[in-house]
Amino acid sequence: MENPLSNLKPERLWYYFNEICQIPRPSKKEERIREYLINWGKSHNLETLTDKVGNVLIRKPASPGFEKRKTVVLQSHMDMVCEKNSDVIFNFDTDAILPRIEGEWVIATGTTLGADNGIGIATQLAILEAINIDHGPIECLITTDEETGLTGAFGLQSGFLEADILINLDSEDDGELFIGCAGGKDTVINLPAAWEPLPANYTGYKINVAGLKGGHSGDDINKGLGNANKVLNRLLWYTSKEFDIKLSLFDAGNLRNAIAREGYAIISIPENETEHFNIYIKKLITDIQNELQYTDNGLTVKLTSVEKPEKVLTKDVRDKLINSLYACPHGVIAMSPVLPGLVETSTNLASVKTNEHTIIITTSQRSSIESAKDDVANMVASVFQTVGAEIKHGEGYPGWTPNPTSEIVELTSKLYEKRFGLVPIVRAIHAGLECGLIGEKYPALDMVSFGPTIRSPHSPDERINIETVDRFWKLTLDVLIEIPAK
C-alpha cells in the first residue's frame, strides 16, 4: 500500500508512523504491536527485552566516542485511544488507521489518529535504526496499556532499566517542556436497575446528542467543552419535571480519559403530550447551544420516533439516576495557586451505560495534590452514595513532582532556544504522564517530557502538526548529542 506520508520530513520517522498505523493497538490488546516491536528489534540485531506485563525495551550501544555519556531512556507507550464518530464503520481490533494530510496536519477520517503515542514509537524506531546519529547509550522503553490503566508503568520492575535520564515522548505542545504532571484516580458507580412494563398509550423517542468536540479529560478539561452525559441528562432532568417520561436506556461517552462527545437516551412519553414535549425540548436545546456557542458550537440534538420499548426503568431508579448525574461535578475543581494557568484538580463524568441489572457510571479524577485527588473522588462518590449506589475507587497513580534543578530540563531548554531562537515554556501538565510511576521505581532518574503539537487527542478530531514533528525530531537529536558524561 502506498504511504500517503512519504513526502514528509523526517522521512524515516513518518515511514514508521505510517507503518504503526497499520497495526491495530487498542489498549489491553497490544499483542500485534508488541510482536512487531520485538521482531523489529531482533531483526536489527539490537538487544530486545520484554517483562512480565508486556513492556518492550530495546537497547542501542553508544556511537564511537560517546561510550562514557550518561544512558538515556526514550519512553513512549504502545496503545492508543480508540474513538470514532458514531456514523463511521470501523473496527479498531482489525482495521488499519489510514492517515492523510490535510493542510498543515496529519489526521485520520472519523477516528482517532493514534499520534498519541504512535509518533513517540516512530521516533524511537527511527533513532534506533539510524547510523548517522551521534549519541551515548540508548534504551527505548515502550510501555503497555498507558491509556486505560497505566499497566506497563505500574508493572515496571526495578532493574529493568539502566538509564540515568528519561525523555518521555508523550507530550503534545511544541515549544513547551513538561517537568511535572497530575496524578489520577477512577471512581466507578454501579446503580442497581429495576424495571416495569411500559403503560399503554405511550410513544417511544430517541434523544441523540452529537457534534461535541470531546477531547482529553486532562489537557482539555478547562476549555469549557460540552459533555454529552451532562447535556443529555440535563434534557432528561428538565423534561421529567414537566412530563411523565419513562426512561429505558441512557448510553453516552466511552472512555474514562475522554470528555464525552455523543450519546443517546430512549424515552417514552404519553401520546397526548408529544406536541408539547417537542416544543419544550427544542427550547432547552437552543439554550444549551447558546451556552456553548463560543467553546463547543457543533452540538446537535435529534429527537426521533422509535418503536416503543417493552419495559422501562422504575420512576425511583429514573429519578435516582437523573438527580445524581445532575448533581455530579464535572470539570475544573481548582486552579493551581502556584503555577498560573495550570489546572490543579478536576473530575470527568466520562460515561453512562445501561444494562439489564446495573447502570454503570464511570468518572475520573486528577490532581497535582494527592489529598485533593482523594477529596474530589470522595466528592463524586458522596453524590451517588445518597441514592444507594455501589462505589469503587481505582488504585490511582501518583503525580510527577517538578524538579527545579533538573540537569536534563536545563539542557533541553538551552538547546531548544539555540535551535529555534525561542525560549520554551517550562511547566507542569494536568494530564497524566507515566513519569510519576516510573520515577517511583527509579527515583534517581532525571526526567523531561516534550513532543510535537497534537490537537484533540482522544477524539476523532485528533491531528498532529507536520512542521512541529520536524522540530521535535531535531530537538531530540540535539539533546542526545549533548548528553553529558557520567
C-alpha positions in Angstrom: 0.0 0.0 0.0 1.3 3.4 -0.9 2.5 5.5 2.0 0.5 8.8 2.0 3.1 10.4 4.3 6.1 9.5 2.1 7.0 13.1 1.2 7.1 14.4 4.8 10.3 15.0 6.7 12.0 13.4 8.6 11.3 10.6 6.1 12.1 7.6 8.3 10.1 8.9 11.3 7.0 9.3 9.1 7.7 6.0 7.4 7.5 4.2 10.8 4.5 6.2 11.9 2.5 5.1 8.8 3.7 1.5 9.4 2.5 1.7 13.1 -0.9 3.0 11.9 -1.4 -0.3 10.0 -1.1 -2.3 13.2 -4.3 -2.5 15.5 -3.2 -1.5 19.0 -6.2 -0.8 21.3 -5.4 -0.6 25.0 -5.2 -4.1 26.5 -5.0 -5.6 23.0 -1.4 -4.7 22.2 -0.3 -8.2 21.1 0.3 -7.3 17.5 2.3 -4.1 18.1 4.3 -5.8 20.8 5.2 -8.7 18.4 6.1 -6.1 15.7 8.4 -4.3 18.1 10.1 -7.4 19.3 10.7 -8.8 15.8 11.9 -5.4 14.7 14.5 -5.1 17.5 15.8 -8.6 16.9 15.9 -8.1 13.1 18.1 -5.1 13.7 20.4 -7.1 16.0 19.6 -4.9 19.0 19.2 -6.3 22.5 15.4 -6.6 22.9 13.7 -7.5 26.1 10.1 -7.8 27.5 8.9 -8.0 31.0 6.0 -9.8 32.7 3.5 -7.1 32.0 4.4 -6.8 28.3 6.7 -3.7 28.2 9.3 -3.7 25.5 12.8 -2.5 25.9 15.3 -2.1 23.0 18.9 -1.1 23.7 21.3 0.5 21.2 25.0 0.9 22.1 26.7 4.3 22.1 28.2 5.8 18.9 32.0 5.6 18.8 33.5 8.2 21.1 30.2 8.6 23.1 30.6 5.5 25.3 31.1 7.4 28.5 28.0 9.5 28.2 25.0 9.0 30.5 22.5 6.5 29.4 19.2 7.9 28.1 15.9 6.0 28.0 13.5 7.3 25.4 10.0 6.4 26.6 6.6 6.1 24.8 3.5 3.8 25.0 2.3 1.3 22.5 -1.5 1.6 22.9 -3.9 4.2 21.5 -7.3 5.6 22.4 -9.9 4.1 20.1 -12.7 6.6 19.5 -14.8 7.1 16.3 -17.8 9.0 15.2 -21.0 7.0 15.6 -21.6 7.2 11.8 -18.2 5.7 10.9 -17.9 2.0 10.3 -14.5 0.9 11.8 -13.2 -2.0 13.8 -10.2 -0.9 15.9 -9.4 -4.6 16.6 -8.8 -5.4 12.9 -8.7 -2.3 10.8 -5.7 -0.1 9.9 -5.7 3.6 10.7 -5.4 5.5 7.4 -3.6 8.7 7.9 -3.9 11.6 5.5 -2.6 15.1 5.1 -4.9 18.0 5.5 -3.1 21.3 5.2 -0.5 21.6 7.9 -1.8 18.5 9.7 -1.9 14.7 9.5 -5.3 13.3 10.5 -7.4 10.2 10.2 -11.0 10.1 8.9 -13.7 9.8 11.6 -11.4 8.0 14.1 -8.6 8.8 16.4 -5.2 9.0 14.6 -3.0 7.4 17.3 -0.3 10.0 17.1 -0.8 9.8 20.9 1.7 8.0 21.2 2.5 6.4 17.8 4.7 9.4 17.0 6.8 8.6 20.0 7.3 5.0 18.9 8.1 6.1 15.3 10.7 8.5 16.7 12.3 5.7 18.8 12.5 3.3 15.8 14.0 6.0 13.5 16.7 6.7 16.1 17.4 3.0 16.7 17.7 2.4 13.0 19.9 5.4 12.2 23.6 5.0 11.5 24.4 8.7 11.1 23.3 10.0 14.6 25.7 10.5 17.4 24.6 9.6 20.9 25.5 7.8 24.1 24.0 4.5 25.2 20.2 4.5 24.4 17.3 2.5 25.8 13.9 2.7 24.2 11.1 1.7 26.5 7.6 1.2 25.0 5.1 0.6 27.8 1.8 -1.2 27.6 -1.8 -0.1 28.3 -1.0 3.5 29.2 -4.4 4.9 28.2 -6.7 2.7 30.3 -4.7 1.5 33.3 -1.0 2.6 33.1 -0.4 -1.2 33.4 3.1 -1.0 31.9 4.3 1.8 34.2 2.7 0.1 37.3 4.3 -3.2 36.5 7.7 -1.9 35.6 10.3 -3.6 37.7 13.4 -2.1 39.3 16.5 -3.2 37.4 14.8 -3.4 34.0 16.3 0.0 33.0 19.9 1.0 33.2 19.4 4.7 32.3 20.4 7.9 34.1 18.0 10.1 32.2 14.4 9.6 30.9 13.0 11.6 28.0 9.2 11.0 27.8 8.0 11.4 24.2 4.3 11.7 25.1 3.7 15.4 25.3 1.6 17.4 22.8 2.8 21.0 22.6 5.8 22.2 20.6 7.7 24.9 22.5 6.8 23.5 25.9 8.9 21.3 28.2 7.0 19.4 30.9 8.5 18.7 34.2 5.5 17.6 36.3 2.1 16.1 35.9 -1.1 15.4 37.8 -1.9 12.1 39.5 -5.2 10.4 38.7 -7.9 8.1 40.1 -11.0 6.4 38.7 -14.4 6.3 40.5 -16.9 3.8 39.1 -20.5 3.8 40.2 -22.9 0.9 39.9 -26.6 1.9 40.4 -28.9 -1.1 40.6 -31.6 -1.1 37.8 -35.2 -2.1 38.3 -37.8 -2.4 35.5 -41.5 -2.3 35.0 -43.7 -2.7 31.9 -44.4 0.4 29.7 -48.0 1.5 30.2 -50.3 1.8 27.2 -50.7 5.0 25.2 -47.0 6.0 25.3 -44.8 6.9 22.3 -41.1 6.0 22.1 -38.4 8.5 21.3 -34.7 8.5 20.9 -32.8 11.7 22.0 -29.4 11.7 20.3 -26.7 14.2 21.4 -23.8 14.6 18.9 -21.3 17.1 17.4 -19.4 18.0 20.6 -15.6 18.2 20.3 -14.7 15.9 23.1 -11.1 15.7 23.9 -8.6 14.8 26.6 -10.0 14.8 30.1 -6.8 16.4 31.4 -5.5 18.7 28.7 -8.9 19.9 27.6 -10.9 20.0 30.9 -10.5 23.7 31.3 -11.7 24.7 27.8 -15.4 24.9 28.5 -16.3 22.0 26.3 -19.7 20.3 26.4 -20.1 16.9 28.0 -22.6 14.6 26.3 -23.5 13.0 29.6 -24.3 16.4 31.1 -26.2 17.7 28.1 -28.3 14.5 27.7 -29.1 14.3 31.4 -30.0 18.0 31.6 -32.6 17.4 28.9 -33.9 14.4 30.9 -33.9 16.3 34.2 -35.9 19.2 32.9 -38.4 17.2 30.8 -39.0 14.8 33.7 -40.3 17.8 35.7 -42.8 18.7 33.1 -43.8 15.4 31.6 -44.3 11.8 32.7 -41.3 10.5 30.8 -40.3 6.9 31.1 -36.6 6.0 30.6 -35.4 2.8 29.0 -31.8 3.5 28.1 -29.0 6.0 28.8 -25.8 5.5 26.8 -23.2 8.2 26.5 -19.5 8.6 26.5 -16.9 5.8 26.3 -13.5 6.2 27.8 -12.6 7.4 31.3 -9.9 9.7 29.9 -12.0 11.4 27.2 -14.7 14.1 27.5 -17.9 12.5 26.3 -18.8 13.7 22.7 -22.0 11.9 22.0 -24.7 9.7 23.5 -28.4 8.9 23.4 -31.4 8.0 25.6 -34.5 6.0 24.8 -37.6 7.5 26.4 -41.3 7.2 26.2 -43.9 9.9 26.8 -47.8 9.9 26.8 -49.1 10.1 23.3 -51.2 13.2 24.2 -48.1 15.2 25.3 -45.9 14.7 22.2 -46.6 18.1 20.6 -46.0 20.0 23.8 -42.9 17.9 24.5 -41.3 18.7 21.1 -41.8 22.4 21.7 -40.5 22.3 25.2 -37.3 20.3 24.4 -36.4 22.5 21.4 -36.3 25.5 23.7 -33.9 23.6 26.1 -31.7 22.6 23.2 -31.4 26.2 22.0 -30.5 27.3 25.5 -27.7 24.8 25.7 -26.4 25.6 22.2 -26.3 29.2 23.1 -24.3 28.5 26.3 -21.7 26.5 24.3 -21.6 28.7 21.2 -18.1 30.1 21.9 -16.4 26.9 23.2 -18.2 23.9 21.5 -20.5 25.2 18.8 -21.2 21.9 16.9 -23.7 20.5 19.3 -26.7 18.8 17.7 -29.7 17.1 19.4 -32.0 15.0 17.3 -35.4 13.7 18.5 -36.7 10.7 16.5 -39.6 8.3 16.9 -38.6 4.7 17.8 -40.5 1.5 18.5 -42.0 1.5 22.0 -39.8 -0.4 24.5 -41.4 -3.3 26.3 -40.0 -2.2 29.7 -38.8 1.0 31.4 -36.8 1.9 34.5 -39.0 2.4 37.6 -39.6 6.0 38.5 -37.5 5.6 41.6 -34.4 4.4 39.6 -35.0 7.0 36.9 -35.1 9.8 39.5 -32.0 8.5 41.3 -30.1 8.4 38.1 -31.2 11.7 36.7 -30.8 13.6 40.0 -27.4 12.1 40.9 -26.0 12.8 37.4 -27.3 16.3 37.6 -25.5 16.8 40.9 -22.3 15.0 39.9 -19.5 17.5 39.4 -17.7 17.7 36.1 -14.8 20.0 35.1 -12.3 22.1 36.9 -12.5 22.0 40.7 -9.4 24.1 41.5 -6.7 26.0 39.7 -3.1 26.0 40.9 -2.3 28.9 43.2 1.4 28.4 42.4 1.6 27.9 38.6 -0.7 30.4 36.8 -3.0 28.7 34.2 -2.4 25.2 35.5 -5.5 23.2 36.5 -4.8 21.7 39.9 -7.8 19.5 40.4 -10.6 18.3 38.1 -13.1 15.5 37.6 -14.6 14.0 34.4 -18.0 12.4 34.1 -16.9 10.0 31.4 -19.6 7.6 30.6 -23.0 6.2 31.5 -24.0 2.7 30.3 -27.3 0.9 31.0 -27.6 -2.9 31.2 -30.1 -5.4 32.5 -29.1 -5.2 36.1 -27.0 -2.1 36.6 -26.4 1.4 35.4 -22.6 1.9 35.2 -21.3 5.4 35.6 -17.5 5.9 35.1 -15.7 9.0 36.3 -12.1 10.0 36.6 -10.3 12.5 38.9 -7.0 14.3 38.5 -4.9 16.5 40.8 -1.3 17.6 41.3 -2.0 17.3 45.1 -2.6 13.8 46.3 -5.0 14.8 49.1 -7.1 16.9 46.7 -7.3 14.0 44.3 -8.8 11.8 47.0 -11.1 14.6 48.1 -12.7 15.1 44.7 -13.0 11.4 44.3 -14.9 11.3 47.6 -17.0 14.3 46.5 -18.1 12.3 43.4 -18.7 9.2 45.5 -20.9 11.1 48.0 -23.3 12.1 45.3 -24.1 8.6 44.4 -24.0 7.2 47.9 -27.1 9.2 48.7 -29.0 7.1 46.1 -27.7 3.8 47.3 -25.2 3.1 44.5 -22.1 0.9 44.9 -18.9 2.9 44.6 -15.5 1.6 43.6 -12.3 3.7 43.6 -9.4 2.6 41.4 -5.9 2.3 42.8 -4.9 5.5 41.2 -1.5 6.7 40.2 0.9 9.4 41.5 1.8 12.7 40.0 5.2 13.7 38.9 6.7 16.3 41.2 8.7 19.0 39.3 12.5 19.2 39.9 13.5 22.8 39.5 17.2 21.9 39.4 16.9 19.2 36.7 20.0 18.9 34.5 18.1 17.5 31.5 15.5 20.2 31.7 18.1 22.9 31.7 20.0 21.3 28.8 16.8 20.7 26.7 15.7 24.3 27.3 19.1 25.7 26.2 19.2 23.6 23.1 15.6 24.5 22.1 16.5 28.2 22.4 19.7 27.7 20.4 18.0 25.7 17.6 14.8 27.7 17.2 15.6 31.1 18.7 12.7 30.9 21.2 12.7 30.3 25.0 10.5 27.2 25.6 7.8 27.3 28.3 8.7 25.0 31.2 5.7 23.8 33.0 3.7 21.0 34.6 0.7 19.4 32.9 -2.7 18.4 34.2 -2.8 15.3 32.1 -1.2 12.1 33.4 2.2 11.0 32.2 4.0 7.8 33.1 6.9 9.7 34.6 5.3 9.8 38.1 5.1 6.0 38.3 8.4 5.4 36.6 10.0 7.9 38.9 8.7 5.9 41.9 10.6 2.8 40.7 13.7 4.7 39.6 13.9 7.8 41.9 17.4 8.7 40.6 16.2 9.3 37.0 16.4 12.8 35.7 13.3 13.4 33.6 11.8 15.7 31.0 8.8 15.3 28.6 8.4 17.0 25.2 6.7 16.4 21.9 5.2 17.9 18.7 1.9 19.7 18.6 -1.1 17.3 18.8 -4.6 18.7 19.0 -7.9 17.0 20.1 -6.3 13.8 21.3 -8.6 11.1 22.5 -11.2 12.2 19.9 -11.8 11.6 16.2 -10.6 15.1 15.5 -7.1 14.2 16.7 -4.4 15.7 14.4 -0.7 16.3 14.5 1.1 19.3 13.1 3.6 18.4 10.4 6.1 21.2 11.0 6.4 20.6 14.7 7.2 16.9 14.1 10.4 18.0 12.3 11.2 20.4 15.1 10.6 17.7 17.7 12.9 15.3 15.8 15.7 17.9 15.6 15.4 18.8 19.3 15.6 15.1 20.3 18.8 14.6 18.3 20.3 17.8 19.6 19.7 16.6 23.2 21.1 13.1 22.5 24.3 14.6 21.1 24.8 16.9 24.1 24.1 14.4 26.9 26.9 14.8 29.5 29.3 12.2 30.6 28.6 10.1 33.7 
